Amino acid sequence: MKKIIITNYAIGGCEGLYPMAEALAEVLFHPALKIVALDLLKRDDLARKIVSCGTDSILLEETEYAMVRSAVEKVDTYTRNDVEFIRRVLNAETVEIQEKNA
C-alpha cells in the first residue's frame, strides 16, 4: 500500500492553505485525462474515499495509487503552488500491511 499525507499546507506568498485532499481527488478528473464513463465511476469512488478520509494521511491500494500517480503525471497545468502536492504523491511511502488474525 502507499501512504500519502493529505493535510493542507501553506502556499508560499499567500495566506491560504493548499487543500491537499480535495486537490488529490480533483486531479483524478482533470480534462487532460479524457476520462470515459466507466472510468469516471471508478475515479469517483476513489475521490470520495480520499475526501472522506478524516485523517492526516491515506493508505491506497497499489491499483488506487497507480490511478492517482498516472493522473498526476499526465496533467500539465501545474504551478509552483503544486510542488508539495506533486512531491507527496510521487514520494508516497510504501507501507506493508499485515492482516490481524481473528
N, C-alpha and C positions, 0 to 999 in steps of 0.2 A: 504494500500500500504506500501511497505517497501522502505526506503531510504538508499542507500549505497553510501558512499563517494568514488569517483573514481579518486581523484587526486593522482598523483605519490607521492612516499615518498622515503626518503633517506634510503639506505640499510646500516646497521652497518658495519663499517670497509671498505667500498667501496666508490668510488667517484660517482658511478652511482645512478640512481633513479630506483625504482621498478615501472614498467609500470602497474599500477593498472587496468585500463580499459581493456587493452589488456590481462592481466592475467585472469581477470574475464571472458572475452569472451572465452579464450582458455581452461579454466578448464571445460567448457561445452562439450569439445570434447576429453577429456582425454581417452586414450585407456582402462584404467581400467573400464570405464563405459560400454563398449561393446555395443555401440550405433547401432541401426538398422536404415534402410534408412529413414523411415518416421520421426522418432525422430531426425535424423540428420538435416532434413529440418527445423523443429521447432526450434531446437537449433541454427541453422544458422540465423534465423530471429531475435532471441533474441541477439545473438552475434553482429549482425550488429547494432541493437538498442543501445547496450552498447558502442560500439566503436565510433559510430557517435553522441553520446550524446552531446558533446560540452560544458558541464557544470561541476561543481565540484562534483556533486552527481547525482544519477539516481534514479528515482522512478519506482519500479517494482510492477506489479500486484501480488497478492498472488500466482497465478499459476506460474508466471515467477520466483518469489523469491524461490518458492519450488523447481523449476528445478535447480537453482543456488545452493541453500543450499544442495540439495541432491548430486550434483556433488562434491561440496567441502567436504562433509562428506565421500564420497566413495574413493576419491583419497588418495593414501598412500605414495606419494613420496615428501612430503614437506620437506623444510629445515628451518633453523632459519630465513632466509630472508622472509619467507612467514607468519610469525607470525602476522604482522599487517594486511595482506591480509585476513587471517582467522578471525581475530578479527573484522574487518569491516563487513565481511559477516555475521558472526554468531550473532553479536550485532547490526544488522541493525535496525534503528529506525522505529517504526510503525508510519505512517503519515495518518491522516484522511483527505480525500479529499472531498470537497463539490462542487457539480456542480453549475455553475453560472446559474441564471435564465435569460432567453433571454429577 
